[in-house]
Amino acid sequence: MAQSSIEWTEMTWNPTTGCTKITVGCKFCYAEVMSRRLKAMGVEKYKNNFKITTHEEALEAPYHWKKPKVVFVNSMSDLFHKSVPLEFIKKVFKVMNENPHHVFQVLTKRADILLKYHRELKWTHNIWMGVSVEDSTVTDRIDKLLLTDARVKFLSCEPLIGAVPNMNLTGIDWVIVGGESGRKPRPMNADWVTDIQDQCTKADVAFFFKQWGGTNKKKAGRELNGRTYDEMPMLLTGS
């Protein structure tokens, strides 16, 4: 586990590491760059660099967190990658099911595999399931997410590299928007952001603006319309 600087979570937990690129949103994958650095530093967990690797030893960690946490699952991977066995995904879900005092945020670009497996998994109240929607070419991921049994559903429009008009937000609880950062970030148009914010307002969906991004994301900040948007879905209780 690790404390996280990601604005919409508290910490990260990586029972799997590694991934492969599938869409243009993956072009400047931060996790790939970070894996390379960690391997170079001799971190054992990243000895396989960015090759999909499951980590059985990581499954025990959440049982030892005494205080409730908001946890981003697999910040360095995609739990629903085709190379992650269903049986291992079930183990990860069992851990999340057995730690109901924590909120686990799972994010995937592979909504097809998510939909294929969703009935094999137990969706307790504390599992928030999200899909990445970087532009209008991948909005089918929203439709697949909506067909799952996840109790809390969210969208991560980051890096936002194109307009995403007329999203189907019926049944969506939360939308995160953020611009790309790094050495050669693709620009994000302010109109794309405000359009999504307007869609969320009309649909009564929590809206979180993470960052403008750019080569100096700290300087660019995260204000929109003169304020910050830190809305979160209601922390549901009970099972």
FENHUKA-V561754 format. One record per residue. N is the residue number from 1. RES is the residue in three letters. SS is DSSP state (a for helix, b for strand, c for the rest). PHI is phi in whole degrees, -180 to 180 (NA if undefined). Layout:
N_RES_SS_PHI + N_RES_SS_PHI
//
This chain:
1_MET_c_NA + 2_ALA_b_-157 + 3_GLN_b_-63 + 4_SER_c_-116 + 5_SER_c_-92 + 6_ILE_c_-67 + 7_GLU_c_-65 + 8_TRP_c_-99 + 9_THR_c_-142 + 10_GLU_c_-108 + 11_MET_b_-155 + 12_THR_b_-118 + 13_TRP_b_-141 + 14_ASN_c_-121 + 15_PRO_c_-71 + 16_THR_b_-130 + 17_THR_b_-133 + 18_GLY_b_93 + 19_CYS_c_-169 + 20_THR_c_-138 + 21_LYS_c_-78 + 22_ILE_c_-127 + 23_THR_c_-140 + 24_VAL_a_-63 + 25_GLY_a_-64 + 26_CYS_a_-87 + 27_LYS_c_-49 + 28_PHE_c_-113 + 29_CYS_c_-60 + 30_TYR_a_-67 + 31_ALA_a_-67 + 32_GLU_a_-64 + 33_VAL_a_-64 + 34_MET_a_-66 + 35_SER_a_-61 + 36_ARG_a_-62 + 37_ARG_a_-66 + 38_LEU_a_-66 + 39_LYS_a_-63 + 40_ALA_a_-63 + 41_MET_c_-81 + 42_GLY_c_84 + 43_VAL_c_-72 + 44_GLU_a_-56 + 45_LYS_a_-61 + 46_TYR_a_-111 + 47_LYS_c_-64 + 48_ASN_c_-91 + 49_ASN_c_57 + 50_PHE_c_-107 + 51_LYS_c_-78 + 52_ILE_c_-54 + 53_THR_b_-139 + 54_THR_b_-95 + 55_HIS_c_-127 + 56_GLU_a_-57 + 57_GLU_a_-64 + 58_ALA_a_-75 + 59_LEU_a_-67 + 60_GLU_a_-79 + 61_ALA_a_-53 + 62_PRO_a_-60 + 63_TYR_a_-68 + 64_HIS_a_-102 + 65_TRP_c_-87 + 66_LYS_c_-77 + 67_LYS_c_-88 + 68_PRO_c_-57 + 69_LYS_c_-127 + 70_VAL_b_-105 + 71_VAL_b_-123 + 72_PHE_b_-86 + 73_VAL_b_-88 + 74_ASN_c_62 + 75_SER_c_-66 + 76_MET_c_-110 + 77_SER_b_-167 + 78_ASP_c_-136 + 79_LEU_c_-60 + 80_PHE_c_-101 + 81_HIS_c_-64 + 82_LYS_c_-61 + 83_SER_c_-89 + 84_VAL_c_-91 + 85_PRO_c_-63 + 86_LEU_a_-55 + 87_GLU_a_-63 + 88_PHE_a_-73 + 89_ILE_a_-58 + 90_LYS_a_-62 + 91_LYS_a_-64 + 92_VAL_a_-63 + 93_PHE_a_-66 + 94_LYS_a_-61 + 95_VAL_a_-61 + 96_MET_a_-66 + 97_ASN_a_-61 + 98_GLU_c_-88 + 99_ASN_c_-128 + 100_PRO_c_-69 + 101_HIS_c_-81 + 102_HIS_c_-104 + 103_VAL_b_-100 + 104_PHE_b_-112 + 105_GLN_b_-104 + 106_VAL_b_-109 + 107_LEU_b_-129 + 108_THR_b_-138 + 109_LYS_c_-100 + 110_ARG_c_-105 + 111_ALA_a_-64 + 112_ASP_a_-65 + 113_ILE_a_-72 + 114_LEU_a_-55 + 115_LEU_a_-65 + 116_LYS_a_-62 + 117_TYR_a_-97 + 118_HIS_a_-60 + 119_ARG_a_-77 + 120_GLU_a_-86 + 121_LEU_c_-116 + 122_LYS_c_-98 + 123_TRP_c_-99 + 124_THR_c_-73 + 125_HIS_c_-60 + 126_ASN_c_-91 + 127_ILE_b_-103 + 128_TRP_b_-98 + 129_MET_b_-109 + 130_GLY_b_-130 + 131_VAL_b_-127 + 132_SER_b_-83 + 133_VAL_c_-134 + 134_GLU_c_-85 + 135_ASP_c_-162 + 136_SER_a_-73 + 137_THR_a_-77 + 138_VAL_a_-121 + 139_THR_c_-69 + 140_ASP_a_-61 + 141_ARG_a_-63 + 142_ILE_a_-63 + 143_ASP_a_-59 + 144_LYS_a_-69 + 145_LEU_a_-59 + 146_LEU_a_-65 + 147_LEU_c_-86 + 148_THR_c_-86 + 149_ASP_c_-92 + 150_ALA_c_-59 + 151_ARG_c_-74 + 152_VAL_b_-119 + 153_LYS_b_-122 + 154_PHE_b_-141 + 155_LEU_b_-119 + 156_SER_b_-114 + 157_CYS_b_-93 + 158_GLU_c_-153 + 159_PRO_c_-74 + 160_LEU_c_-77 + 161_ILE_c_-118 + 162_GLY_c_-170 + 163_ALA_c_-68 + 164_VAL_c_-132 + 165_PRO_c_-77 + 166_ASN_c_53 + 167_MET_c_-69 + 168_ASN_c_-83 + 169_LEU_c_-101 + 170_THR_c_-69 + 171_GLY_c_98 + 172_ILE_c_-91 + 173_ASP_c_-100 + 174_TRP_b_-159 + 175_VAL_b_-132 + 176_ILE_b_-106 + 177_VAL_b_-127 + 178_GLY_b_-157 + 179_GLY_c_-87 + 180_GLU_c_-77 + 181_SER_b_-124 + 182_GLY_c_118 + 183_ARG_c_-77 + 184_LYS_c_-132 + 185_PRO_c_-70 + 186_ARG_c_-78 + 187_PRO_c_-70 + 188_MET_c_-117 + 189_ASN_c_-78 + 190_ALA_a_-60 + 191_ASP_a_-65 + 192_TRP_a_-63 + 193_VAL_a_-69 + 194_THR_a_-67 + 195_ASP_a_-65 + 196_ILE_a_-66 + 197_GLN_a_-61 + 198_ASP_a_-64 + 199_GLN_a_-60 + 200_CYS_a_-67 + 201_THR_a_-60 + 202_LYS_a_-65 + 203_ALA_a_-93 + 204_ASP_c_58 + 205_VAL_c_-112 + 206_ALA_b_-60 + 207_PHE_b_-122 + 208_PHE_b_-127 + 209_PHE_b_-99 + 210_LYS_b_-82 + 211_GLN_b_-173 + 212_TRP_c_-81 + 213_GLY_c_80 + 214_GLY_b_96 + 215_THR_c_-73 + 216_ASN_c_-131 + 217_LYS_a_-67 + 218_LYS_a_-66 + 219_LYS_a_-67 + 220_ALA_a_-67 + 221_GLY_c_74 + 222_ARG_c_-141 + 223_GLU_c_-85 + 224_LEU_b_-134 + 225_ASN_c_57 + 226_GLY_c_78 + 227_ARG_b_-151 + 228_THR_c_-99 + 229_TYR_c_-116 + 230_ASP_b_-120 + 231_GLU_c_-67 + 232_MET_c_-131 + 233_PRO_c_-67 + 234_MET_c_-60 + 235_LEU_c_-76 + 236_LEU_c_-69 + 237_THR_c_-119 + 238_GLY_c_83 + 239_SER_c_-115
//
